[in-house]
Amino acid sequence: MEVLLAILVGFLYAAGVYLMLRRSIVKLLFGLALLGNATNLLIFVAAGLQRGRPAFVPIGATEPKGPVADPLAQALILTAIVIGFGLLAFATVLTRRVYDLQQDDDLDALSGGEEDV
Amino acid sequence: MTAVHPLMVSLLTAGMLLAFRKNRWAMRLLSLAGGLVHLGISIQLFREPSGMLQLGSWPAPFGISFLADRFATMMVLVASIIGLAVLITSWIDVESREEKLGFHPMVHVLMTGVCGAFLTHDLFNLFVWFEVMLMASFVLLGLGEKRVQVSGALRYFALNLVSSLFFLSAVGLLYGWLGTLQMSDIAIRLAQTEERGLLLGIGALLFLAFAIKAALFPVFAWLPVSYPMPSFGVSALFAGLLTKVGVVAMVRFYCLLPADSTLQSFIIFAGLATMVVGVLCAIGQSTIRRILSFHIVSQVGYMVLALGLFNGLGLTACLFYLIHHILVKANLFLVGGIVHRIQGSEKVQECGGLASAYPWLAFLFWIPALSLAGLPPLSGFWAKLLVIRTGLDQGNFSAVGVALAVGLLTLLSMIKIWNEVFWKPLPERTEPPPSRRTLAILAAPSVALGLLTILLGVFAQTGIEWSDQAAQELRPQVVLLEEPAE
């Protein structure tokens, strides 16, 4: 399972980088989203996979029964997902602004006119 | 006072400000009050660093730790000064539309992020503060309406997001490997490990992430396209604080690592390359803020070089350089703002005659400009002296030569601004000069920062002693690491 997920992470990184290198701003956004998800999966795999052992304490007990999955990694991923969601929402708005201002989705067209600050 | 107090003040101020978005003056006064309280707390914290704080009383490696050591409190104090200076400038500098859109709350959120990044002692928490800071800076950058502004904001956004993802990946891998994210605990566990490959891989990822944030060569391209875009106050805030947070993170992390000559020479090389490329790019620029932006890149190179030299006075030099640079660079951007206000342009060709028309402004420019170039008795001289002294002590003469040459080229750029903006005859006036009140408000923070620069130069001994104490506090982690684990 680790190997499979590791390959998936690598694939997502590759796809994300590919999309980011395109000229379209929307593809840049998708690329960033893919990279974000790949990173979250990477944390998940790096912290060690545990199957069917949720980090819950049974009702009435003071500690979980037996070994459980590491809850901290899940907390990290949850935080990262929330932050990533916020950033992507902002990026969407920014993309919309760019489109409104220049009626184009081309990153190269955007780079012109730097001198007229 | 504990480590979380400055953070709470900034965050509370930001929250309260959201309630006053309709009333411009209420917002300004509340914002200023928040800044003043923040400064007061920072001074108190600096005088008595409160040390380690465990949030929620979780014992050390399990909870999130905050560490208010001398280094962190020093940086928080400097950041607080810059924040206050920018808040005062913003009364004139920021358009009312931008104020309504949330300039003031965002400045305080930015301060929360910056101070949080200085104070935290947990790697994942550092990531979160980075994001808080970045989110606020994205909004501040994106407040503008012009195409170039939005274009700059987009590039800034994309590159910083990539850097954050590198950082997050490294944090995940480090946690998977060592099972801890608390910085001291990481240092202890790294000392016991033998796996150089894994360490270098994760270290390289983290170094790349911090290098993007600190705008090192070759990943600095986002800086000169985005920093000159917002209003001058925001530019000053970014120039003073944002890249330096990257440097601070680099210092903190580097102090956790076992001594390693490969890594050290790599960091020295990155610093040298950044210095040279930054300063050469600056020569070809024609607007004040673009020139200054490339000088940020170049000066960050000095800090990283000092960090790379590390032993002896190296770390001290790096910390002293950080403080000096934040004060000076923010001040230069503020002076640039005054020039822009008077002349209606920041292209150096279109400006002129300010030395005769506004001699005080020329003086205000000279202080940070000469300090940046490293002329005695200003703070920059001592900062550069420390770096060069360390280079000589360690026999790294090529680094010393480059540092001296880059200092001269910096002076060249400053003289270019001087010749064009201040010395050459006044071009045809198109705009009426700004009122005395406007100039007084814009100049006040600049005067204060200039005074601090002079004080830091005249009483350099005190500043260097502070930096040295801070460096000594950072060092034990490394000493601990250099001893072989029994």
Interface residues (C-beta under 8 A of the other chain):
Chain A: M20 I25 L28 L32 L35 G36 T39 L42 I43 V45 A46 A47 G48 L72 A73 L76 T79 A80 I83 G86 L87 F90 A91 L94 T95 R97 V98 L101 Q102 L110 S111 G113 E114 E115 D116 V117
Chain B: F124 F127 V128 E131 L134 M135 F138 V139 G142 R147 V148 V150 S151 A153 L154 F157 A158 L161 V162 L165 L168 S169 V171 G172 L173 Y175 G176 W177 V225 P228 M229 S286 T287 R289 R290 E346
